Amino acid sequence: MTKSRSAHAINNARSCHGTLWQKGYFDRALRREDDLKTMARYIVANPLRAGLVEHIGQYPLWDAIWL
C-alpha cells in the first residue's frame, strides 16, 4: 500500500507516469518495537556494506535515535 500511494504521489508531483520502484524492491512491516532497532541498524549499515564509507562513524546519520 505504501509503495503504490507514494509512487502515485511522486508521479503526480513530477507530472509523469510509469514505474517508480525498481524490480525486486520489497517493503516490510515492522511488527514489534524490537524490530525497529534491528531495522534501523541494518539501514545505517548500508553505506558501509556498499563501500561508501570505511567505518560507520563516517556516515552522518550513524547516531540515529534508535541506535
C-alpha positions as protocol buffer text, in pm:
chain_id: "A"
residue {
  index: 1
  type: MET
  ca { x: 0 y: 0 z: 0 }
}
residue {
  index: 2
  type: THR
  ca { x: 279 y: 242 z: 89 }
}
residue {
  index: 3
  type: LYS
  ca { x: 463 y: 180 z: -237 }
}
residue {
  index: 4
  type: SER
  ca { x: 157 y: 235 z: -455 }
}
residue {
  index: 5
  type: ARG
  ca { x: 50 y: 552 z: -274 }
}
residue {
  index: 6
  type: SER
  ca { x: 396 y: 703 z: -271 }
}
residue {
  index: 7
  type: ALA
  ca { x: 453 y: 615 z: -638 }
}
residue {
  index: 8
  type: HIS
  ca { x: 123 y: 779 z: -731 }
}
residue {
  index: 9
  type: ALA
  ca { x: 204 y: 1094 z: -529 }
}
residue {
  index: 10
  type: ILE
  ca { x: 558 y: 1122 z: -670 }
}
residue {
  index: 11
  type: ASN
  ca { x: 443 y: 1068 z: -1028 }
}
residue {
  index: 12
  type: ASN
  ca { x: 174 y: 1333 z: -982 }
}
residue {
  index: 13
  type: ALA
  ca { x: 425 y: 1580 z: -834 }
}
residue {
  index: 14
  type: ARG
  ca { x: 665 y: 1518 z: -1123 }
}
residue {
  index: 15
  type: SER
  ca { x: 387 y: 1516 z: -1385 }
}
residue {
  index: 16
  type: CYS
  ca { x: 497 y: 1179 z: -1517 }
}
residue {
  index: 17
  type: HIS
  ca { x: 377 y: 821 z: -1537 }
}
residue {
  index: 18
  type: GLY
  ca { x: 540 y: 484 z: -1518 }
}
residue {
  index: 19
  type: THR
  ca { x: 731 y: 260 z: -1286 }
}
residue {
  index: 20
  type: LEU
  ca { x: 892 y: 425 z: -987 }
}
residue {
  index: 21
  type: TRP
  ca { x: 1017 y: 131 z: -780 }
}
residue {
  index: 22
  type: GLN
  ca { x: 1289 y: -98 z: -912 }
}
residue {
  index: 23
  type: LYS
  ca { x: 1216 y: -467 z: -957 }
}
residue {
  index: 24
  type: GLY
  ca { x: 1298 y: -670 z: -653 }
}
residue {
  index: 25
  type: TYR
  ca { x: 1214 y: -390 z: -411 }
}
residue {
  index: 26
  type: PHE
  ca { x: 1005 y: -513 z: -121 }
}
residue {
  index: 27
  type: ASP
  ca { x: 876 y: -323 z: 175 }
}
residue {
  index: 28
  type: ARG
  ca { x: 848 y: -490 z: 513 }
}
residue {
  index: 29
  type: ALA
  ca { x: 617 y: -410 z: 802 }
}
residue {
  index: 30
  type: LEU
  ca { x: 770 y: -378 z: 1146 }
}
residue {
  index: 31
  type: ARG
  ca { x: 566 y: -577 z: 1393 }
}
residue {
  index: 32
  type: ARG
  ca { x: 735 y: -503 z: 1725 }
}
residue {
  index: 33
  type: GLU
  ca { x: 934 y: -220 z: 1880 }
}
residue {
  index: 34
  type: ASP
  ca { x: 1239 y: -450 z: 1889 }
}
residue {
  index: 35
  type: ASP
  ca { x: 1223 y: -481 z: 1510 }
}
residue {
  index: 36
  type: LEU
  ca { x: 1267 y: -103 z: 1478 }
}
residue {
  index: 37
  type: LYS
  ca { x: 1614 y: -108 z: 1634 }
}
residue {
  index: 38
  type: THR
  ca { x: 1723 y: -404 z: 1421 }
}
residue {
  index: 39
  type: MET
  ca { x: 1596 y: -244 z: 1101 }
}
residue {
  index: 40
  type: ALA
  ca { x: 1749 y: 96 z: 1185 }
}
residue {
  index: 41
  type: ARG
  ca { x: 2087 y: -69 z: 1239 }
}
residue {
  index: 42
  type: TYR
  ca { x: 2052 y: -252 z: 907 }
}
residue {
  index: 43
  type: ILE
  ca { x: 1972 y: 72 z: 722 }
}
residue {
  index: 44
  type: VAL
  ca { x: 2251 y: 272 z: 884 }
}
residue {
  index: 45
  type: ALA
  ca { x: 2500 y: -2 z: 790 }
}
residue {
  index: 46
  type: ASN
  ca { x: 2404 y: 13 z: 419 }
}
residue {
  index: 47
  type: PRO
  ca { x: 2675 y: 271 z: 328 }
}
residue {
  index: 48
  type: LEU
  ca { x: 2933 y: 51 z: 500 }
}
residue {
  index: 49
  type: ARG
  ca { x: 2821 y: -261 z: 312 }
}
residue {
  index: 50
  type: ALA
  ca { x: 2816 y: -66 z: -16 }
}
residue {
  index: 51
  type: GLY
  ca { x: 3174 y: 53 z: 42 }
}
residue {
  index: 52
  type: LEU
  ca { x: 3076 y: 421 z: 57 }
}
residue {
  index: 53
  type: VAL
  ca { x: 3242 y: 462 z: 399 }
}
residue {
  index: 54
  type: GLU
  ca { x: 3524 y: 273 z: 568 }
}
residue {
  index: 55
  type: HIS
  ca { x: 3366 y: 279 z: 912 }
}
residue {
  index: 56
  type: ILE
  ca { x: 3015 y: 353 z: 1032 }
}
residue {
  index: 57
  type: GLY
  ca { x: 3117 y: 678 z: 1205 }
}
residue {
  index: 58
  type: GLN
  ca { x: 3181 y: 836 z: 864 }
}
residue {
  index: 59
  type: TYR
  ca { x: 2811 y: 808 z: 782 }
}
residue {
  index: 60
  type: PRO
  ca { x: 2644 y: 1130 z: 904 }
}
residue {
  index: 61
  type: LEU
  ca { x: 2329 y: 953 z: 1031 }
}
residue {
  index: 62
  type: TRP
  ca { x: 2505 y: 671 z: 1217 }
}
residue {
  index: 63
  type: ASP
  ca { x: 2389 y: 803 z: 1554 }
}
residue {
  index: 64
  type: ALA
  ca { x: 2016 y: 780 z: 1483 }
}
residue {
  index: 65
  type: ILE
  ca { x: 1798 y: 780 z: 1794 }
}
residue {
  index: 66
  type: TRP
  ca { x: 1719 y: 407 z: 1762 }
}
residue {
  index: 67
  type: LEU
  ca { x: 2083 y: 304 z: 1780 }
}
